[in-house]
Amino acid sequence: MPENYFVFFPIPIQRILSHSLVFATLTSASVIFSTLGLSPKAAAQSITVNNTEVTNYAQSVLKMEPDRQQAFDEIKKLIGEKEIPKIVCNDSRSMNSLPSKARDIAVNYCNRSQKIVENHGLSIERFNAITLEIQNSSDLKRQVYNTLLRLQKDSEKK
């Protein structure tokens, strides 16, 4: 069974969005998936990402963001003023500190996110590898950023 590394961070995305939704989304994706369980050998290797994968990756990130925001807001309402801990989907320990209803919301988000990634033609492993590569490659980061911009412009025209 593939591991799922989606993470919640208690950073309201609206504050970040004031300059550019695309930049914020890309930044959020990089932060959200920074705790990858890849081996050091895999982390040191550079991967090749084709244009189709870049588009699929960007579409996944854009599709996941509203779900992430909604799940975060629902969890925040349930736990009140307490700080939301970092939640890693494949780490049950990160969810154990949540009340059961909040844990259910997080698990549902993780499951939906995995389906979104797979529906956009990527495995979780490949999505995570691309995320890691974005953190290491300014060229790939720029390519994903430009793809996010294009996708956003296309969706505004509709």
C-alpha positions as CSV (number, residue, x, y, z in Angstrom):
1,M,0.0,0.0,0.0
2,P,1.5,3.4,-1.0
3,E,2.4,5.8,1.8
4,N,0.7,9.1,1.9
5,Y,2.8,12.1,3.1
6,F,0.3,14.9,3.1
7,V,0.8,17.4,5.9
8,F,-1.4,20.1,7.5
9,F,0.3,23.3,8.6
10,P,-1.5,25.9,10.7
11,I,-0.6,28.7,8.3
12,P,-3.7,30.5,7.0
13,I,-3.3,30.4,3.3
14,Q,-5.1,33.7,2.8
15,R,-2.2,35.6,4.4
16,I,0.1,34.1,1.9
17,L,-2.3,34.6,-1.0
18,S,-2.1,38.4,-0.9
19,H,0.7,38.5,-3.5
20,S,-0.1,35.5,-5.7
21,L,-2.3,32.5,-5.4
22,V,0.1,30.5,-7.6
23,F,3.2,31.4,-5.6
24,A,1.3,30.5,-2.4
25,T,0.1,27.3,-3.7
26,L,3.5,26.2,-4.9
27,T,5.0,27.3,-1.6
28,S,2.3,25.5,0.3
29,A,2.9,22.3,-1.7
30,S,6.6,22.5,-1.0
31,V,6.0,22.9,2.7
32,I,3.1,20.5,2.9
33,F,5.2,17.7,1.5
34,S,8.6,18.5,3.0
35,T,8.5,15.6,5.5
36,L,9.0,12.8,3.0
37,G,10.0,9.4,4.1
38,L,12.4,8.8,1.2
39,S,15.7,7.1,1.7
40,P,18.8,9.3,1.8
41,K,19.9,7.7,-1.4
42,A,16.7,8.6,-3.1
43,A,16.8,12.1,-1.7
44,A,20.3,12.7,-3.1
45,Q,19.3,11.6,-6.6
46,S,18.0,14.1,-9.1
47,I,15.0,12.9,-11.1
48,T,13.7,13.8,-14.5
49,V,10.2,15.2,-14.6
50,N,8.4,15.5,-17.9
51,N,5.9,18.2,-19.0
52,T,2.9,15.9,-18.5
53,E,4.0,15.1,-14.9
54,V,4.5,18.8,-14.2
55,T,1.0,19.5,-15.4
56,N,-0.5,16.6,-13.4
57,Y,1.4,17.6,-10.3
58,A,0.2,21.2,-10.6
59,Q,-3.4,20.1,-11.2
60,S,-3.2,17.9,-8.1
61,V,-1.9,20.7,-5.9
62,L,-4.5,23.2,-7.1
63,K,-7.3,20.6,-6.6
64,M,-6.0,19.6,-3.1
65,E,-5.7,23.2,-1.7
66,P,-9.4,23.9,-1.2
67,D,-9.8,20.6,0.6
68,R,-6.7,21.3,2.7
69,Q,-8.1,24.7,3.7
70,Q,-11.5,23.3,4.5
71,A,-10.1,20.4,6.6
72,F,-7.8,22.8,8.4
73,D,-10.7,25.2,9.2
74,E,-12.9,22.3,10.5
75,I,-10.1,21.0,12.7
76,K,-9.4,24.5,14.0
77,K,-13.1,24.9,15.0
78,L,-13.0,21.6,16.8
79,I,-9.8,22.2,18.8
80,G,-10.4,25.9,19.5
81,E,-7.5,28.0,20.5
82,K,-5.0,25.2,20.7
83,E,-2.3,25.1,18.1
84,I,-2.9,22.5,15.4
85,P,0.0,20.1,15.3
86,K,1.7,19.1,12.1
87,I,-0.3,16.2,10.7
88,V,1.4,13.7,8.5
89,C,-1.0,11.4,6.8
90,N,1.0,8.2,7.0
91,D,2.1,8.8,10.6
92,S,-0.7,7.8,13.0
93,R,1.3,9.4,15.9
94,S,0.9,12.8,14.3
95,M,-2.9,12.3,14.4
96,N,-3.2,10.7,17.9
97,S,-3.1,14.1,19.6
98,L,-6.3,15.2,17.8
99,P,-9.8,14.7,19.1
100,S,-11.5,11.8,17.3
101,K,-13.7,14.1,15.1
102,A,-10.6,16.1,14.0
103,R,-8.7,12.9,13.3
104,D,-11.6,11.7,11.1
105,I,-11.4,15.0,9.2
106,A,-7.6,14.6,8.7
107,V,-7.9,11.0,7.6
108,N,-10.7,11.9,5.1
109,Y,-8.5,14.7,3.7
110,C,-5.6,12.4,3.4
111,N,-7.7,9.8,1.5
112,R,-9.2,12.5,-0.8
113,S,-5.8,13.9,-1.5
114,Q,-4.4,10.5,-2.4
115,K,-7.3,10.0,-4.8
116,I,-6.8,13.5,-6.4
117,V,-3.1,12.7,-7.0
118,E,-4.0,9.3,-8.5
119,N,-6.8,10.8,-10.6
120,H,-4.2,13.1,-12.1
121,G,-2.1,10.3,-13.3
122,L,0.6,10.2,-10.5
123,S,1.3,7.6,-7.9
124,I,1.9,8.9,-4.3
125,E,5.5,7.9,-4.6
126,R,6.0,9.9,-7.8
127,F,4.1,12.9,-6.4
128,N,6.3,12.9,-3.3
129,A,9.5,12.5,-5.4
130,I,8.5,15.5,-7.6
131,T,7.8,17.5,-4.4
132,L,11.3,16.7,-3.1
133,E,12.8,17.5,-6.5
134,I,11.1,20.9,-6.5
135,Q,12.8,21.7,-3.2
136,N,16.2,20.9,-4.8
137,S,15.7,22.3,-8.4
138,S,15.0,25.9,-9.1
139,D,14.3,25.0,-12.7
140,L,11.6,22.5,-11.8
141,K,10.2,24.9,-9.2
142,R,10.0,27.6,-11.9
143,Q,8.4,25.1,-14.4
144,V,5.7,24.1,-11.8
145,Y,5.2,27.7,-10.9
146,N,4.6,28.7,-14.6
147,T,2.3,25.7,-15.0
148,L,0.3,26.8,-12.0
149,L,0.0,30.3,-13.4
150,R,-1.2,28.9,-16.8
151,L,-3.7,26.6,-15.2
152,Q,-5.1,29.5,-13.0
153,K,-5.4,31.8,-16.1
154,D,-7.2,29.0,-18.0
155,S,-9.6,28.4,-15.1
156,E,-10.4,32.2,-14.9
157,K,-11.3,32.2,-18.6
158,K,-14.0,29.6,-18.1
